[in-house]
Amino acid sequence: MALRFIGIMPNSPQTDSPTIWLDEETGDLLIQSYKATEDEVRACKEIGSIPGHSSDVPDHETIVRLPAAMLEFIPRPDSEKSE
């Protein structure tokens, strides 16, 4: 696996540091961030996504909260990058 560090939460302490890496082989992002609270997960399930799609979170998935300050580190397709 060829990972590349993308960014870390600005001004984060050493013990509380949301981080993003890019898997250069697949283009996938690996995100370390805050676990969603039970209330947040419940709210996500209530809202759902698309009709007919389960709102359950499978055991092999999770919901994380990504701070807004981290959005700048998420890569965008070239057509969406601001110039």
N, C-alpha and C positions, 0 to 999 in steps of 0.2 A: 504494500500500500504506500503510495507516494503522497504524503500529507504536506500541505503548506500552511503555515500560520497566517491568518488573515487579520485578526485584530482582537484586542482585549478591551473590556469596559474601561473607558477613560477614568483615571483617578481612582481605580479600584484598589482596595487593600489587598495584601498578599493572600489573605484567607477567603476572599469573597470576590472572585474574578471571572465573570462571564467571558467566554472566549469562543472564537470561531476559527475553524480550520477548513481547508478545501482539499477534498480528495482529487488530486490532479488526474487520476485515471478515469474517474466516473463523473466528475463535476459536482458530486454531492457535497453538502456542507455537514460538518460535524459541529454541534453546538453544545457547549457547556453553559448552562444558565440555571436560573432558579426553578425549582419544581413548582408547578402550579398547585395552589392550595386545593383542598377538597371543595370549597365553595366555587373556585374558578373552574374546576373540572366539571362540577355539577352544572354551572351556567353554560359551559361549552356544550354539554350534552343536551341541555334544554333547547338551546338555539339550533343545534345540529348544523348540517351543511347543505346537502342537496336532497330533494325529496327521494325517499326510498333507500337512502344510504344510512347504514347503522350509525348511531351516535355513540356506541360503546367504544371504549379504548381497549384494544386487545392487549394482552399481557406483554407482547413484544414491542409495544409502542408506549409513548408517554406524551404528556402535554407539558411544555416548558414555557416560562414567561421570559421573553427576550426584551430587555430594556430598550426604550426608544433610542437611547444614545448608541446602541449597537447597530442600528439599521444602516448606518453609513458603511459598515464593513461587509454587507451582503452584496456579493457580485451581481451585476445586472447584465443582461444581454447587451451587446454593443449598441443596438438600436434604442435602448432605453437610457443610456448614459447621457448625462447632461454635458454640454460642451462649454 
